[in-house]
Amino acid sequence: MMKRDFENHHPPHSPKSVGWTQAQSVELFGAETPLVLEAGGVLGPVTVEFETYGHLAPAKDNVVMVTHPLSADAHVAGWDTEAEQRGWDFRYRKPGWWDTVIGPGKAIDTRQFFVVCANVLGSCYGTTGPASIDPATAKPYGLTFPIVTVGDWVRVQAALLDHLGIQCLHAVIGGSLGGQQALEWALAYPERVSRCAILAASARLSATGLGFNAVGRHTIMTDPGFLGGNYYDHGPGPTNGLAAARMLAHITYLSDDAMHAKFGRRLQGKTKPDFGFDIEYEVESYLSHQGKTFIRRFDANSYLYITRAMDYYDAADWGDGDLVQACSRIRADVLLASFSSDWLYPPEQVRSLAFALAACGQPASYADIHSRYGHDAFLVETEQVSRMLRAFLN
Amino acid sequence: MTDSVRQSIVDRLPAELLARADEALAHFTCDDLRQLVEGELHPARDQSHRRVAGGGRWQDEIILHAIPPGATVLDLGCGCGTLLGHLIREKGVRGQGVEIDPEAVIACLENGIPVFQADLDQGLAGFPDQAVDVVILEETIQTLRQPTQLLTEVLRVGREAWISFPNYACWKVRLSLALEGKMPLTEELPYRWYNTPNIHLLTLRDFRMWASENGVRIAEGHALVGNTARPLDQEQDNLLAEEVLLRIVPE
């Protein structure tokens, strides 16, 4: 049995931790009433894995929905009881991916709020995705899984709330691709969202972002192990491709400044280079490690589907291409935050979303947090993010 | 400079200085000038008399009284959102603040004031024409790299604007420079040359000239004179006003 590593985190018995957690699962959209997808086609039944923390108030008015970024899951806080049983050893080493802001007395205070987070459609952490068994063929979907969109994800999340008997959200909060889901919530269900906090995300991904995603998918799909997506029962799958995609993604999550501070040009465990093609520099070692750990926890097909959903998302679609017109649908108080060194969702793109909200007379707040940590800053700048979220939620 | 030398200069000064200053400088006696040199000029320790309840500025009370209930307001350089908070609570306005300082932005969020963190020197692109009833620009215009550009934007976005600034032609400032030969240090201009954010200082007369050249009308004015706010006296306040607050509209 692997040892739990509580160092540098709030352990489960800490008064600041939500403690031991257990995922829940529900089947929505049965074969009779399938989910009608934005890109065409239907899907059903849909299994959704989600976690909740805190207590639902009798009036059901204290719900905070957290939406997760690309490679994350429903396990947003606390320590997974079933990590070993499910073979998810990455959950041994760490609590949920946003444990720093969710818990008793933290910014999203679980003594006050009932927090819900659901794994997105197409992912590989318990919600139906390309690795799930297609009931029609009794085999994994692979690339026969339909294209899903951020809009589809949010409709699934809304169906989950219906199932839980929850009508309105006190707040929906997300960073990166989670921020686009939060924005989609405010656009698609204006009457159900009181507050919407969007961190390190804008109305749409830039050409640079589209380019990064394209390279990531290219490395996966040209890996000889990919086998047209039908690798589940044949070999190890496109592990090299997926690892390369993750390595590239990690570069995009950092900044030049952060890379310099973290690694510089330091050699990995030696004082002179070996003059070969094995790992020479610390940055190579770091990226290689990130690639290796990722292939043990993520499905390559999910990576394709989720990055595509990220590509397609454009909030302006709600206004026939006009972002201001789209924003005029929103009734929620909106909080936007960018991070100065983020080049995936740069500050000027987040600010233009803020100004679009202002242009339709919608009071909104926008903060540009100074940080050297790049896109990752929304997870790293805990103190600033906590102060903002705490103020915004109360 | 010894006190006796200084004293002799001060005693000789009025006539020489008066010859070059506005006529209204005649309002000041030798005693005024003496007081000035003896420290009256320098920033008062206690500025509380200039504050309205809640720690706002002297202009806040006037603006709070003047803005009609339910108006839409854009406060540029809103600080911690004190004035907007009063306007939202007491006048039911729909308010939006803009502020560059990150700590002040957090304070706005904590006070429940909608705020954008933005650099006003980057303009107001994104705000549509005539989007709000009133734009407020308190004690900010002299800190901008492109003041004309922002003033134009202000009257594009708002139907009218309240703007205030320290008046560099105030007698205290003039005398400070004339007598001490150093960058003036007053209650309204409490910075040294090397740390001042004020890079485009102006006078009331400068602003009036700018307004007439740019199709802008000063519809209403207030002056801070000797720590008292009163309606603007167009004839004398270029010399008397320490700070001015003007309501401007397109001509």
HADDOCK unambig.tbl for C-alpha pairs under 7 A between the chains (distance, minus, plus):
assign (segid A and resid 352 and name CA) (segid B and resid 126 and name CA) 6.99 0.50 0.50
assign (segid A and resid 355 and name CA) (segid B and resid 126 and name CA) 5.19 0.50 0.50
assign (segid A and resid 355 and name CA) (segid B and resid 127 and name CA) 6.32 0.50 0.50
assign (segid A and resid 356 and name CA) (segid B and resid 126 and name CA) 6.42 0.50 0.50
assign (segid A and resid 358 and name CA) (segid B and resid 127 and name CA) 6.66 0.50 0.50
assign (segid A and resid 359 and name CA) (segid B and resid 126 and name CA) 6.64 0.50 0.50
assign (segid A and resid 359 and name CA) (segid B and resid 127 and name CA) 5.11 0.50 0.50
assign (segid A and resid 359 and name CA) (segid B and resid 128 and name CA) 5.81 0.50 0.50
assign (segid A and resid 363 and name CA) (segid B and resid 95 and name CA) 6.95 0.50 0.50
assign (segid A and resid 363 and name CA) (segid B and resid 96 and name CA) 5.84 0.50 0.50
assign (segid A and resid 363 and name CA) (segid B and resid 114 and name CA) 5.72 0.50 0.50
assign (segid A and resid 364 and name CA) (segid B and resid 114 and name CA) 5.20 0.50 0.50
assign (segid A and resid 364 and name CA) (segid B and resid 115 and name CA) 6.56 0.50 0.50
assign (segid A and resid 365 and name CA) (segid B and resid 114 and name CA) 4.87 0.50 0.50
assign (segid A and resid 365 and name CA) (segid B and resid 115 and name CA) 4.51 0.50 0.50
assign (segid A and resid 365 and name CA) (segid B and resid 116 and name CA) 5.15 0.50 0.50
assign (segid A and resid 366 and name CA) (segid B and resid 115 and name CA) 6.26 0.50 0.50
assign (segid A and resid 366 and name CA) (segid B and resid 116 and name CA) 4.49 0.50 0.50
assign (segid A and resid 366 and name CA) (segid B and resid 117 and name CA) 5.69 0.50 0.50
assign (segid A and resid 367 and name CA) (segid B and resid 105 and name CA) 6.95 0.50 0.50
assign (segid A and resid 367 and name CA) (segid B and resid 116 and name CA) 6.27 0.50 0.50
assign (segid A and resid 367 and name CA) (segid B and resid 117 and name CA) 5.01 0.50 0.50
assign (segid A and resid 368 and name CA) (segid B and resid 117 and name CA) 6.21 0.50 0.50
assign (segid A and resid 388 and name CA) (segid B and resid 106 and name CA) 6.34 0.50 0.50
assign (segid A and resid 388 and name CA) (segid B and resid 109 and name CA) 6.82 0.50 0.50
assign (segid A and resid 391 and name CA) (segid B and resid 109 and name CA) 5.60 0.50 0.50
assign (segid A and resid 391 and name CA) (segid B and resid 110 and name CA) 4.58 0.50 0.50
assign (segid A and resid 392 and name CA) (segid B and resid 109 and name CA) 6.16 0.50 0.50
